[in-house]
Amino acid sequence: MFFSVDQILDSLYQKLGSSQDVYKKTIAPQGKRVGIIFLRSMIDKELFTRNVLVPIIETKEKISLNTFKEKVFTALEIEKVETEQDYIKKIVENNALIFVEGEEGALAIDFENFPERMPSEPPTSAVIQGPREGFTENVKTNITLLRRRFKTQSFRNTQLEIGEYTKTKVSIVYLEGIANKKVVKEVIKVLSSIKIDGVVDSHYLLSFLQDEKEVLFKEVGVSEKPDIVGSKLLEGKVAILCDGSPIVLTVPYTVLEDLQNSNDYYTNPLYASFIRVIRALGILLASIVPGVYLSLRLFHYKILPLKFLITISNATQNLPFTPFLELLFILILFQILYEVSLRLPRYLGLATSIVGALILGDTGVKAGLISTPGVVIIAMSIISIYVVPDQAPQLTVLRFIFLILGGTLGLFGIVGGMIYFINRLASLNGFGTPTLAPFAPRIREDLKDGVAKVPVYDMTTRPKSYNNKNKVRLKK
């Protein structure tokens, strides 16, 4: 027994909570009732009217679901569904449903349309020369940006739905014949086992792909640029794309990835090697310099040059705070200014950061609350952290840790902390790849694209660190 079209539409309308954006309509071409229902907030009504509604009204063919599918809507993406559960699923997935009086089932027409950002250049991955497009919040667009780079049948895209309420589409992308099948299966297994109410960004998935005990260091790569993700796929990695997020996750991951930049591959290899050394120095400046400065002032001032020691003494002799409290105060002040400028409107954020850094810093020094060397050290540390922006959260935490170690244990605490954290990094082994590869363990072939970079024609093999299948990259 079939319900009438009106009964079906009313039932679906109630199941959807009688939401105001649910559009339902019945028409009667050739005297036979046809029901239509969709979400007007996700579908272009004008486009729907021109491509679906008008052809139904003007058709001379017999009014039936099969006729619509085979003769009327031949150019549209159509699927027949037959259960109420499937009706609801297709509607919330931004499909329009077509019902015909007296016939079982419905036609689901994919008419997805919603505001979308253009694939513009990401703010943290700018290049002087090279591709300037970036991922968007639409997973279909992101897949397209990758597919246009790989005109091969080896491109694989496995799609999952995660989230009880959001039903977020998550795509696992890799190159067949290059990526390690064990890694692919493990990624799919981990993501398939996630039972969560909703996923609104790819970072929701990141913690599931990492070791549960590891909260400080990264074990998953992130990127906003198709050319970077494309190069990682060629190395044998697996990419995870999440609908609603421009951030693409990649595994396996090594720390060396964050020392590299896409601009390195579009410039002179010698210059790229030099810049990577600068980035490595930037990591040291960002993480340990405040702690080292504090330890020298408190415990090891005898090893400082006399003129430097006199300069520091003159600048700090009348301060009301201890050296540790002074640096901590400056560091917290700069961090607050950063958070404020980040969340204020753009035209106010820049002005606030300039006013805070210059006026407050200068006023604090003149008022005798903080010293000039302290401001310089902390400012240098905070600026250096964005030489490697993907490591900014980790380096910020490490800076505080090393500041405490330097203020309590001196240089012995700094050295001990470095040994501990390097050992901890060396123990990480996400998806079968050591995080410190190719340095620990040392993989000679992979050092060609380590801190020093050789020309492309010398990189004849894929990185062995990732245990990929096809080792040959360039045949000579």
C-alpha positions in Angstrom: 0.0 0.0 0.0 1.4 3.4 -1.0 0.7 6.6 0.9 -0.3 9.7 -1.0 2.3 12.2 -2.0 0.9 14.8 0.5 1.2 12.2 3.3 4.8 11.5 2.4 5.8 15.1 2.2 4.0 16.0 5.5 5.7 13.0 7.2 9.2 14.1 6.0 8.5 17.7 7.0 7.7 16.6 10.5 10.7 14.3 10.7 12.9 17.3 9.8 11.4 19.2 12.7 9.2 21.5 10.6 12.2 23.6 9.8 11.5 26.8 7.9 14.1 26.1 5.2 12.4 22.8 4.2 10.6 23.4 0.9 7.8 21.1 -0.2 5.5 21.4 -3.1 3.0 19.3 -5.1 2.2 19.7 -8.8 -0.1 17.8 -11.1 1.3 17.5 -14.7 -1.0 15.5 -17.0 -3.3 15.2 -14.0 -0.9 13.0 -11.9 0.4 14.4 -8.6 4.2 14.8 -8.2 5.7 15.8 -4.8 9.0 17.7 -4.4 10.9 18.4 -1.2 14.4 19.8 -0.5 16.3 22.3 1.8 16.1 25.7 0.2 19.1 26.9 2.2 21.4 24.4 0.4 19.9 24.3 -3.1 19.6 27.1 -5.7 15.8 27.3 -6.1 16.1 29.2 -9.5 18.5 26.5 -10.8 16.1 23.8 -9.5 13.1 25.4 -11.1 14.9 25.7 -14.5 16.4 22.2 -14.6 13.8 20.1 -12.7 10.5 21.8 -12.2 10.0 23.2 -15.7 10.9 20.0 -17.5 8.4 18.0 -15.3 5.6 20.4 -16.2 6.4 20.6 -19.9 7.2 16.9 -20.5 5.0 15.0 -22.9 6.3 11.7 -21.6 4.4 9.5 -19.2 4.6 10.7 -15.6 6.6 8.1 -13.7 9.9 7.9 -11.8 11.5 5.7 -14.4 10.6 8.1 -17.2 12.0 11.0 -15.2 15.2 9.1 -14.6 15.7 7.8 -18.1 14.2 10.5 -20.4 13.7 13.8 -18.6 16.7 14.2 -16.2 19.3 12.4 -18.3 21.9 15.2 -17.7 21.5 15.2 -13.9 23.0 13.1 -11.1 20.1 10.9 -10.0 19.7 8.0 -7.5 16.6 6.1 -6.7 15.9 5.6 -2.9 13.1 3.6 -1.4 13.1 3.8 2.4 12.2 6.7 4.7 15.6 6.5 6.3 17.2 7.1 2.9 14.8 9.9 2.2 15.9 11.8 5.3 19.6 11.1 4.6 19.4 12.4 1.0 17.5 15.5 2.0 20.1 16.5 4.7 22.9 15.7 2.2 21.4 18.5 0.0 19.5 16.4 -2.5 16.0 17.2 -3.9 13.5 14.3 -3.7 10.9 13.7 -6.4 7.8 11.5 -5.6 5.1 10.3 -8.0 1.6 9.4 -6.7 1.1 5.7 -6.5 4.7 4.8 -7.0 7.1 3.4 -4.4 10.4 5.2 -3.8 11.7 8.6 -4.9 14.3 10.1 -7.1 17.2 11.9 -5.3 18.8 14.6 -7.4 22.1 16.0 -6.3 21.7 19.8 -6.5 24.1 20.9 -3.9 24.8 24.6 -3.9 26.2 26.8 -1.1 28.6 29.7 -0.7 32.2 28.7 -1.3 35.5 30.5 -0.8 37.8 30.6 -3.8 41.0 28.6 -3.6 43.2 31.6 -2.7 46.8 31.5 -1.3 46.9 30.5 2.4 48.3 33.2 4.7 51.0 31.0 6.3 52.2 29.4 3.0 53.0 32.3 0.7 55.5 31.7 -2.1 57.5 34.1 -4.2 57.4 31.8 -7.2 55.1 28.7 -7.5 51.4 27.8 -7.2 49.3 30.2 -5.2 46.1 28.2 -4.9 45.0 26.8 -1.5 42.4 24.3 -0.3 38.9 25.5 0.6 36.2 24.3 3.0 34.6 22.1 0.3 36.0 18.6 0.2 34.8 18.1 -3.4 36.8 21.2 -4.5 39.9 19.9 -2.6 39.7 16.5 -4.3 39.5 18.3 -7.7 42.6 20.4 -6.9 44.5 17.2 -6.2 43.1 15.2 -9.1 44.1 17.8 -11.7 47.7 17.2 -10.6 47.5 13.4 -11.0 46.2 12.3 -14.4 46.6 8.7 -13.5 44.4 5.7 -12.6 46.6 5.2 -9.5 44.9 8.1 -7.7 42.7 6.6 -4.9 39.9 8.2 -2.9 38.2 6.3 -0.1 35.4 8.2 1.5 33.9 7.8 5.1 31.2 9.5 7.0 32.1 10.5 10.6 29.9 12.2 13.2 26.6 11.1 14.5 25.0 14.4 13.8 27.3 16.1 11.3 27.8 13.1 9.0 31.0 14.8 7.9 32.6 13.4 4.7 36.2 12.5 5.2 38.3 11.4 2.2 41.4 9.2 2.5 43.6 9.9 -0.6 46.8 8.1 -1.7 48.6 6.8 -4.8 48.2 3.1 -5.5 51.6 1.5 -6.0 53.5 4.1 -4.0 51.7 4.3 -0.6 52.2 1.5 1.9 49.0 -0.5 2.0 49.5 -1.2 5.7 49.5 2.5 6.4 46.4 3.0 4.3 44.5 0.2 6.1 45.6 1.5 9.5 44.3 5.0 8.7 41.0 3.7 7.5 40.7 1.5 10.5 41.4 4.3 13.0 39.0 6.8 11.3 36.3 4.2 10.9 36.4 3.4 14.6 35.7 7.0 15.7 32.3 7.3 17.4 31.8 11.0 18.0 28.8 13.4 17.8 30.3 15.6 15.2 33.4 16.6 13.3 33.6 20.3 12.2 37.3 20.5 11.3 40.1 18.1 10.4 41.8 18.9 13.8 39.0 16.8 15.4 40.6 13.8 13.6 44.2 14.7 14.3 44.2 13.5 18.0 42.8 10.1 16.9 45.7 9.6 14.5 48.3 10.5 17.2 49.6 8.4 20.0 47.1 8.9 22.9 50.0 9.5 25.4 51.6 12.2 23.2 50.2 15.6 23.8 53.1 17.9 23.1 54.7 16.9 19.8 53.0 16.4 16.5 52.7 13.0 14.8 50.6 14.2 11.9 51.5 16.7 9.1 49.2 19.5 8.1 49.0 21.6 4.9 46.7 24.1 3.2 48.3 23.9 -0.3 47.5 21.3 -3.0 51.1 21.4 -4.4 52.5 20.4 -0.9 50.0 17.6 -0.4 50.6 16.4 -4.0 54.4 16.2 -3.3 53.7 14.3 -0.1 51.5 11.8 -2.0 54.4 11.2 -4.4 56.5 10.4 -1.4 54.1 7.6 -0.4 52.1 9.4 2.2 48.3 9.3 2.9 46.2 12.5 2.9 43.1 12.9 5.0 40.6 15.6 3.7 37.7 16.7 5.9 34.6 18.5 4.5 34.4 21.9 6.1 38.1 22.4 6.6 40.9 23.7 4.4 43.5 21.9 6.5 44.6 18.5 5.0 46.3 16.0 7.3 49.1 13.7 6.1 50.7 10.6 7.5 53.4 9.3 8.2 55.0 12.5 9.6 58.6 13.6 10.3 59.7 16.8 12.1 61.8 17.6 9.0 58.6 18.4 7.1 58.1 21.6 9.1 61.6 22.7 8.4 60.8 22.5 4.7 58.7 25.0 2.7 57.1 24.8 -0.7 59.2 27.9 -1.7 62.4 25.7 -1.2 61.4 23.7 -4.3 60.8 26.8 -6.5 64.2 28.5 -5.9 67.9 27.8 -6.0 68.9 24.7 -3.9 71.8 26.5 -2.2 69.5 29.3 -1.1 66.9 26.8 0.1 69.6 25.0 2.1 70.7 28.4 3.7 67.1 29.3 4.6 66.6 25.9 6.2 69.6 26.5 8.4 68.0 29.8 9.4 64.8 28.1 10.2 66.7 25.6 12.4 68.3 28.5 14.2 64.9 30.1 14.5 63.6 27.0 16.4 66.5 27.3 18.9 65.9 31.1 19.3 62.2 30.6 19.8 62.5 27.7 22.4 65.6 28.0 24.5 67.1 31.6 24.2 64.9 33.1 27.0 65.9 30.2 29.3 69.6 30.5 28.4 69.5 34.3 28.9 67.9 33.8 32.3 70.3 31.0 33.4 73.3 33.2 32.4 72.0 36.1 34.5 71.3 34.0 37.5 73.9 31.3 37.6 76.6 31.6 35.0 77.2 35.4 34.6 81.0 34.8 34.9 81.1 33.3 31.4 79.7 36.5 29.9 82.0 39.0 28.3 82.7 41.9 30.8 81.2 44.6 28.6 78.1 42.6 28.0 77.7 41.9 31.7 78.1 45.6 32.6 75.5 46.5 30.0 73.0 44.0 31.4 73.8 45.1 35.0 73.2 48.8 34.2 69.9 48.0 32.5 68.5 45.8 35.3 70.0 47.2 38.6 66.8 49.1 39.7 64.1 46.7 38.6 61.5 45.7 41.2 61.2 42.2 39.9 63.5 39.2 40.0 65.0 38.2 36.6 62.7 35.2 36.4 59.5 37.3 37.2 60.6 40.0 34.8 61.0 37.6 31.8 57.8 35.8 32.7 55.9 39.1 32.9 57.2 40.3 29.5 56.4 36.9 27.9 52.9 36.8 29.2 52.4 40.5 28.1 53.5 39.7 24.6 51.3 36.5 24.5 48.3 38.5 25.6 49.0 41.1 22.9 49.3 38.4 20.3 45.9 36.8 21.3 44.2 40.3 21.3 45.5 41.2 17.9 44.5 37.8 16.5 40.9 38.2 17.5 40.3 41.9 16.9 39.1 43.1 13.5 41.9 43.2 11.0 42.2 47.0 10.8 42.3 47.2 14.7 44.6 44.1 15.2 47.6 45.6 13.4 47.3 48.9 15.2 46.9 47.1 18.6 50.0 44.9 18.1 52.1 48.0 17.1 50.8 50.1 20.0 51.3 47.2 22.5 54.8 46.2 21.3 56.2 49.7 20.9 54.4 51.9 23.3 53.8 49.5 26.2 57.3 48.1 25.8 59.0 51.5 25.7 56.9 52.8 28.5 57.6 49.7 30.7 61.4 50.2 30.2 61.2 54.0 30.9 59.1 53.3 34.0 61.7 50.9 35.3 59.4 47.9 35.4 61.2 45.8 32.7 64.6 46.0 31.1 65.6 46.6 27.5 67.6 43.3 27.2 64.6 41.4 28.5 62.3 43.0 26.0 64.8 42.3 23.2 65.2 38.6 24.1 61.5 37.9 24.4 60.7 39.8 21.2 63.4 37.9 19.3 62.0 34.6 20.7 58.4 35.4 19.7 59.3 36.6 16.3 61.5 33.6 15.6 58.7 31.2 16.4 56.9 32.1 13.1 59.9 31.0 11.0 58.3 27.6 11.4 54.6 28.5 11.8 53.4 24.8 11.9 55.4 24.3 15.1 54.3 27.5 16.8 52.0 25.8 19.5 54.7 23.3 20.5 57.5 25.9 20.5 55.4 28.3 22.7 55.0 25.6 25.3 58.7 24.6 25.1 59.7 28.2 25.6 57.9 28.3 29.0 59.3 25.0 30.0 62.9 26.0 29.2 62.4 29.4 30.9 61.5 27.6 34.1 64.4 25.1 33.7 66.8 28.0 33.1 65.5 29.9 36.1 65.8 27.0 38.5 68.6 24.7 37.3 70.6 27.0 35.0 72.3 25.7 31.9 72.3 22.2 33.3 68.5 22.3 33.3 68.5 23.6 29.6 70.8 20.8 28.5 68.9 18.2 30.4 65.6 19.4 29.0 67.0 19.3 25.5 68.2 15.7 26.0 64.9 14.7 27.4 62.8 16.2 24.6 65.1 15.0 21.8 64.9 11.5 23.3 61.2 11.8 23.5 61.0 12.8 19.8 63.3 10.0 18.8 60.9 7.5 20.5 57.9 8.5 18.4 57.1 6.2 15.6 53.8 7.1 14.0 52.6 4.7 11.3 56.0 3.0 11.2 58.0 6.1 10.5 60.5 7.5 13.1 59.6 11.2 13.8 63.3 12.3 13.7 64.1 10.4 10.4 66.3 10.7 8.4 68.6 11.9 11.3 67.6 9.3 13.9 67.9 6.8 12.5 70.3 8.2 9.9 69.1 7.4 6.4 71.8 8.6 4.0 69.6 8.8 0.8 67.0 10.9 2.5 69.5 13.5 3.6 69.5 14.8 0.1 66.3 16.7 1.0 67.2 17.2 4.7 68.6 20.5 6.1 70.7 20.7 2.9 68.8 20.3 -0.3 70.3 19.0 -3.6 68.9 19.7 -7.1 65.8 17.7 -8.2 67.8 15.6 -10.7 69.9 14.2 -7.8 66.9 13.0 -5.9 66.4 9.8 -7.8 64.7 7.8 -5.0 61.7 8.4 -2.8 62.3 8.9 0.9 63.0 5.6 2.5 61.8 6.9 5.9 58.2 6.4 4.8 58.5 2.7 3.8 56.8 3.3 0.5 56.5 0.6 -2.2 57.9 2.2 -5.4 61.4 3.4 -4.5 62.3 4.9 -7.9 61.4 8.5 -8.4 63.7 9.5 -11.3 65.2 7.2 -14.0 68.5 8.3 -15.5 
